[in-house]
Structure formats: C-alpha cells, structure tokens
C-alpha cells in the first residue's frame, strides 16, 4: 500500500455510564484499541452486530467525537489538531436514513449547496452550477432542484444525500449503512453509483453495514468488529473464502439463503449479547465460541498477522498453547 490516506493508531473511546438512578458511573469502552489504514481508492467494509462500536468509530472519524486514546490521521496529519471546517472538506458522511438526514423544509438546491455556503465557496452563480453538475453525477435530473425531500422517493433522497456529501469533492466518505433503509432493487442502484463515483474521483470509503452481501460487492477489504475490537481484517476474497475467526464464520453463516427449505440459519451464537459494561475476561468472544477452552477466558488473544490484515484468535496464534495450524473455521 502507498502512503495511507486514512490511518487509525490504537484508537479507543470510553464513556461513563450510570447504572440506575443513583448508580455510580462505570466505564463503557465502545471502541477498544482499533488500528487500521486505508489507501486512496480503497473501500473498507466494517461489519458486526448492533452495539459493537461501528457508529462510534464513524463519529470519531468525522470529528464529531474525540477518542479517549489513540490517533486518527488523514494524509499523515492528526485530525485532532485540524480545524473543523478543514476536516469537513476532506471527510464527509452519508447517513443511514435519507428520510431523516435531509431537512424537509429546504429545497434540494438548498440542501446540496449548503456545504458550499458554510465554507464560503463561490458566489450564487457558481454554486448553482456546482449543484446542477453534482445532481447530474448522481443520476438526478436538474428539474428536482426546486423540489422538497417529501416529493422524492427513498432512492432519490439517498442520491441527494450522496450529492451533498460529494459537492466539495472530499477524499474520504464515511458510509453508515447507506442502503439499509432502501428496498433491494434500489439498493443495487445506489451501490453501483457509489462504485462508479469511487472509480471516477478516486474516493476512499469506510462502508459500515450489517449486510455481508453488500460488503462483498463493494468492499476491497473487510474488518469484523466485536465488542469494540477488530477481531479479523482481511481482503474480501480471503475473508469470505477462508474466515479465520469463529465470529466471522458465525456472521457468514447468518446470511439467509433464497431456498425456503433451508429455514432460518443457526449461527450458534445464542440469544444473549455480552454486556459491554462488564465484558468477559480474556477473549471477549469466548462465552459464545464453540471452540473455546479454559485458556480463552484466562488470556486475551493477540493480533496475529494474516494476508491483508490480522486475526485475534488463540487457535491462529503460533505462540498460543491452543494453536492448531490445520484449523479452519
């Protein structure tokens, strides 16, 4: 990889949470020592169950929240020392729900041109031209400039959200479940649009999603998050063909098949999600892992390098007494 456009070094985020009305605040580590880097034009798919820390990580990258520990760098420059407006020129979000992320009282022209006005870029004429060009880029006709979000379909609204994110030509786009509120046929159109825009402008995406099929289609690498940690990271081909972590395997097994005779897949994870305020000792995943042994609860696994990333599992660690070189999940 060339010099990364986005890099995280040991990023953690801890909140203080009260338990009950008179309870003493206790720490909740939403993001736990996360490190990864992204080269220009790459797409990192970030997957994991609800509550694992994906959206908290997105807020940190957007500068909406600051890490408790660690550094976030864009083009080698730490974002903590950057002006908020300067950071917004380089990193923009596309949110999950186009029904709530667009101001219903503003026209499409006002919504898409807002970043230019906030940053004081151009005059009214140049902004109008930029809006029309950007709407054309995302596949919307010019006639929508004076309409309101309520007059548009869900897919059209998400195209407006994409246009707003791209009008200042950012380097990095944080896509937080951008297709989950859309029906399947529209999802494919939005994914193809995002892919085309990435190729045309050399965009770098962090793509957060629950949908593994979507991630497989768009991403170049995948990071699997569990209780605030990246437990496995690999290229798309390696991760989907040969998952090394039991949690990754469970996620892949959870995907519904078109064959109704197969029924609902059994992930073997159980119904209970671990308490993030009091995470399990050792490997956080061991209470739900079918391969867990006593060593798993006693010692946390280290990050073992693998092609395109790493995996945190004692079964994959040559220095662990549980190491099994022939083991595949």
C-alpha positions as CSV (number, residue, x, y, z in Angstrom):
1,X,0.0,0.0,0.0
2,X,1.2,3.5,-0.8
3,X,1.0,6.2,2.0
4,X,-2.4,5.7,3.6
5,X,-5.0,8.5,3.2
6,X,-6.7,7.4,6.5
7,X,-5.0,5.8,9.4
8,X,-6.1,4.8,12.9
9,X,-3.5,4.0,15.6
10,X,-4.7,2.4,18.8
11,X,-8.0,4.3,18.9
12,X,-10.1,3.8,22.0
13,X,-13.3,5.5,23.2
14,X,-14.6,5.1,26.7
15,X,-17.8,6.6,28.1
16,X,-19.0,6.9,31.7
17,X,-22.4,5.3,32.1
18,X,-24.7,5.4,35.1
19,X,-26.5,2.2,36.1
20,X,-29.8,3.1,37.7
21,X,-30.9,6.5,39.1
22,X,-28.4,6.5,42.0
23,X,-25.7,4.3,40.5
24,X,-22.1,5.3,40.2
25,X,-20.9,5.9,36.7
26,X,-18.9,3.0,35.3
27,X,-16.7,2.9,32.1
28,X,-18.0,1.5,28.9
29,X,-15.4,1.0,26.2
30,X,-17.2,1.5,22.9
31,X,-14.1,1.3,20.8
32,X,-11.1,-0.7,22.1
33,X,-7.6,-0.2,20.6
34,X,-8.6,-0.1,17.0
35,X,-5.9,0.3,14.3
36,X,-6.1,0.1,10.5
37,X,-5.1,2.1,7.5
38,X,-6.8,2.8,4.1
39,X,-5.0,3.6,0.9
40,X,-6.5,6.0,-1.6
41,X,-9.4,4.5,-3.6
42,X,-9.8,1.6,-1.2
43,X,-13.1,0.5,0.4
44,X,-13.0,-0.9,3.9
45,X,-16.2,-2.8,4.9
46,X,-16.9,-2.6,8.6
47,X,-19.3,-5.3,9.8
48,X,-20.5,-6.5,13.2
49,X,-23.6,-6.8,15.4
50,X,-25.5,-3.7,16.6
51,X,-23.8,-2.2,19.6
52,X,-20.3,-3.3,18.6
53,X,-18.9,0.2,18.2
54,X,-19.2,0.8,14.4
55,X,-21.1,4.1,14.6
56,X,-19.0,5.4,17.5
57,X,-15.9,4.8,15.3
58,X,-17.7,6.7,12.4
59,X,-18.3,9.7,14.7
60,X,-14.6,9.8,15.7
61,X,-13.5,9.8,12.1
62,X,-15.9,12.6,11.3
63,X,-14.6,14.7,14.2
64,X,-18.0,14.6,16.0
65,X,-16.4,12.7,18.9
66,X,-12.8,12.6,20.1
67,X,-11.0,9.4,21.0
68,X,-10.1,8.7,24.6
69,X,-6.8,7.3,23.4
70,X,-5.0,6.9,20.1
71,X,-4.7,8.9,16.9
72,X,-6.6,9.4,13.7
73,X,-4.6,10.7,10.8
74,X,-5.7,11.9,7.4
75,X,-2.8,12.1,4.9
76,X,-0.4,11.7,7.9
77,X,-1.9,14.7,9.7
78,X,-3.7,14.1,13.0
79,X,-7.3,15.3,12.9
80,X,-7.4,16.4,16.5
81,X,-5.3,19.4,15.6
82,X,-7.3,20.4,12.5
83,X,-10.0,23.0,12.1
84,X,-13.5,21.5,12.0
85,X,-14.2,23.1,8.6
86,X,-10.9,21.9,7.2
87,X,-11.7,18.4,8.3
88,X,-15.2,18.5,6.8
89,X,-13.7,19.4,3.4
90,X,-11.7,16.1,3.5
91,X,-14.2,13.7,5.2
92,X,-18.0,13.6,4.5
93,X,-20.7,11.3,5.7
94,X,-23.6,9.5,4.0
95,X,-26.1,8.6,6.7
96,X,-28.4,5.5,7.0
97,X,-31.8,7.1,6.7
98,X,-32.4,9.5,3.8
99,X,-35.9,10.3,5.3
100,X,-34.4,11.9,8.5
101,X,-30.9,13.1,7.2
102,X,-32.4,15.7,4.9
103,X,-34.2,18.9,6.1
104,X,-37.8,18.6,4.9
105,X,-38.2,22.4,4.9
106,X,-35.4,23.0,2.4
107,X,-35.3,22.5,-1.3
108,X,-32.9,20.1,-2.9
109,X,-30.9,23.1,-4.2
110,X,-30.5,24.4,-0.6
111,X,-29.6,21.0,0.8
112,X,-26.9,20.2,-1.8
113,X,-25.4,23.7,-1.8
114,X,-25.3,24.0,2.0
115,X,-21.6,22.8,2.3
116,X,-20.5,25.4,-0.2
117,X,-22.3,28.2,1.7
118,X,-21.0,27.1,5.0
119,X,-17.4,27.1,3.7
120,X,-17.9,30.3,1.8
121,X,-17.0,28.8,-1.6
122,X,-18.1,30.6,-4.7
123,X,-20.9,33.0,-5.4
124,X,-24.6,32.2,-6.1
125,X,-24.0,31.5,-9.8
126,X,-21.0,29.2,-9.3
127,X,-22.9,27.3,-6.5
128,X,-25.9,26.8,-8.7
129,X,-23.7,25.4,-11.4
130,X,-22.0,23.1,-9.0
131,X,-25.3,21.8,-7.6
132,X,-26.6,21.0,-11.1
133,X,-23.4,19.3,-12.1
134,X,-23.4,17.2,-8.9
135,X,-27.0,16.2,-9.2
136,X,-26.2,15.0,-12.8
137,X,-23.3,13.0,-11.4
138,X,-25.6,11.1,-9.0
139,X,-28.2,10.5,-11.7
140,X,-30.8,13.1,-10.8
141,X,-32.5,15.4,-13.3
142,X,-32.0,19.2,-13.0
143,X,-35.7,19.7,-12.6
144,X,-35.5,18.4,-8.9
145,X,-33.5,21.4,-7.7
146,X,-36.7,23.3,-6.5
147,X,-38.5,20.2,-5.1
148,X,-38.5,19.1,-1.5
149,X,-37.4,15.7,0.0
150,X,-41.1,14.8,0.7
151,X,-41.7,14.8,-3.1
152,X,-39.0,12.3,-3.8
153,X,-38.6,8.5,-3.4
154,X,-36.2,6.9,-0.9
155,X,-33.7,6.2,-3.6
156,X,-33.8,9.7,-4.9
157,X,-33.3,11.1,-1.4
158,X,-30.3,9.0,-0.9
159,X,-28.9,10.3,-4.2
160,X,-29.4,13.8,-2.8
161,X,-27.5,12.8,0.3
162,X,-24.7,11.5,-1.8
163,X,-24.6,14.7,-3.9
164,X,-24.4,16.8,-0.7
165,X,-21.5,14.7,0.5
166,X,-19.6,15.0,-2.8
167,X,-20.2,18.6,-3.8
168,X,-16.9,19.6,-2.2
169,X,-15.0,16.6,-3.6
170,X,-13.8,15.1,-0.3
171,X,-11.1,12.5,-0.1
172,X,-12.9,10.1,2.3
173,X,-16.6,9.3,2.6
174,X,-18.0,7.5,5.7
175,X,-21.0,5.5,4.6
176,X,-23.0,4.4,7.6
177,X,-25.5,1.8,6.4
178,X,-26.4,3.9,3.4
179,X,-28.7,1.3,1.8
180,X,-30.4,-0.4,4.7
181,X,-33.5,1.9,4.6
182,X,-34.0,1.1,0.8
183,X,-35.6,-1.8,-0.9
184,X,-33.5,-4.3,-2.7
185,X,-33.8,-3.1,-6.2
186,X,-32.9,0.5,-5.2
187,X,-30.0,-0.8,-3.1
188,X,-28.2,-2.2,-6.1
189,X,-28.6,1.1,-8.0
190,X,-27.1,3.1,-5.1
191,X,-24.2,0.6,-4.7
192,X,-23.4,0.8,-8.4
193,X,-23.5,4.6,-8.1
194,X,-21.1,4.6,-5.2
195,X,-18.7,2.3,-7.0
196,X,-18.8,4.4,-10.2
197,X,-18.1,7.6,-8.2
198,X,-15.2,5.9,-6.4
199,X,-13.7,5.0,-9.7
200,X,-14.2,8.4,-11.2
201,X,-13.0,10.5,-8.3
202,X,-10.6,8.2,-6.5
203,X,-12.7,8.3,-3.4
204,X,-11.9,6.2,-0.3
205,X,-14.8,4.7,1.6
206,X,-15.4,3.4,5.1
207,X,-18.5,1.3,4.4
208,X,-20.4,0.3,7.6
209,X,-23.0,-2.4,7.0
210,X,-24.9,-5.3,8.5
211,X,-25.4,-6.8,5.0
212,X,-22.5,-9.1,4.2
213,X,-23.7,-9.4,0.6
214,X,-23.4,-5.7,0.1
215,X,-20.0,-5.6,1.7
216,X,-18.8,-8.4,-0.6
217,X,-20.0,-6.5,-3.6
218,X,-18.4,-3.1,-2.8
219,X,-15.5,-3.5,-0.4
220,X,-11.9,-4.3,-1.2
221,X,-11.1,-5.2,2.5
222,X,-13.3,-6.2,5.4
223,X,-12.9,-5.5,9.1
224,X,-15.0,-7.6,11.6
225,X,-15.8,-5.8,14.8
226,X,-16.9,-7.4,18.1
227,X,-17.3,-5.5,21.4
228,X,-15.3,-2.6,20.2
229,X,-12.3,-4.6,18.8
230,X,-11.4,-5.5,15.2
231,X,-11.2,-9.3,15.6
232,X,-10.4,-10.0,12.0
233,X,-9.3,-8.0,9.0
234,X,-8.6,-9.3,5.5
235,X,-9.2,-8.8,1.8
236,X,-12.7,-9.6,0.6
237,X,-11.7,-12.8,-1.2
238,X,-9.7,-14.1,1.8
239,X,-12.3,-13.3,4.4
240,X,-15.3,-14.8,2.5
241,X,-13.4,-17.8,1.3
242,X,-11.4,-18.6,4.4
243,X,-12.6,-16.9,7.6
244,X,-10.1,-17.4,10.4
245,X,-12.2,-16.1,13.4
246,X,-15.2,-18.1,14.8
247,X,-17.2,-14.9,15.0
248,X,-16.6,-14.2,11.3
249,X,-17.8,-17.6,10.5
250,X,-20.9,-17.1,12.5
251,X,-21.7,-13.9,10.7
252,X,-21.2,-15.6,7.3
253,X,-23.5,-18.4,8.4
254,X,-26.2,-16.0,9.4
255,X,-26.9,-14.9,5.8
256,X,-30.3,-16.0,4.6
257,X,-30.5,-18.2,1.5
258,X,-33.1,-17.9,-1.3
259,X,-34.1,-21.6,-0.6
260,X,-37.0,-21.6,1.8
261,X,-36.4,-25.2,2.7
262,X,-33.2,-24.2,4.4
263,X,-35.1,-22.2,7.1
264,X,-33.5,-19.6,9.3
265,X,-29.8,-20.2,9.7
266,X,-28.4,-21.2,13.1
267,X,-25.4,-19.0,14.0
268,X,-24.8,-20.9,17.2
269,X,-24.2,-17.6,19.0
270,X,-27.1,-17.9,21.3
271,X,-29.6,-15.1,22.0
272,X,-27.7,-13.2,24.7
273,X,-25.3,-10.4,23.7
274,X,-22.5,-9.8,26.2
275,X,-22.7,-6.8,28.5
276,X,-20.3,-4.1,27.1
277,X,-20.1,-2.5,30.6
278,X,-18.7,-5.8,32.0
279,X,-17.1,-7.6,29.1
280,X,-16.0,-11.2,29.5
281,X,-12.4,-11.8,30.7
282,X,-9.7,-13.0,28.2
283,X,-11.1,-13.3,24.7
284,X,-14.4,-11.3,24.8
285,X,-15.9,-13.8,22.4
286,X,-15.2,-16.9,24.4
287,X,-18.7,-17.3,26.1
288,X,-20.3,-17.6,22.6
289,X,-17.5,-19.5,20.9
290,X,-18.0,-23.2,20.0
291,X,-14.2,-23.8,20.1
292,X,-13.5,-22.0,23.4
293,X,-11.2,-23.6,26.1
294,X,-10.1,-22.5,29.5
295,X,-7.2,-20.6,28.1
296,X,-9.6,-18.3,26.2
297,X,-11.2,-17.0,29.4
298,X,-7.8,-16.5,31.0
299,X,-5.9,-14.6,28.4
300,X,-6.8,-12.2,25.6
301,X,-5.6,-13.2,22.2
302,X,-3.1,-11.0,20.4
303,X,-3.4,-9.8,16.8
304,X,-1.8,-12.3,14.5
305,X,-0.9,-11.0,11.0
306,X,-2.7,-12.6,8.1
307,X,-2.9,-11.7,4.4
308,X,-4.3,-8.2,4.2
309,X,-4.8,-7.7,7.9
310,X,-4.9,-9.7,11.1
311,X,-6.9,-12.1,13.3
312,X,-7.3,-12.2,17.1
313,X,-7.8,-15.9,18.0
314,X,-5.7,-18.3,20.1
315,X,-6.3,-21.0,17.5
316,X,-4.5,-18.9,14.9
317,X,-1.6,-17.8,17.1
318,X,1.7,-19.9,16.8
319,X,2.7,-18.7,20.3
320,X,-0.5,-19.9,21.9
321,X,-0.8,-23.4,23.5
322,X,-4.1,-23.8,21.6
323,X,-2.5,-23.2,18.2
324,X,-3.8,-25.5,15.5
325,X,-2.0,-24.9,12.2
326,X,-4.5,-27.1,10.3
327,X,-7.6,-25.4,11.9
328,X,-10.1,-23.7,9.7
329,X,-13.5,-22.4,10.8
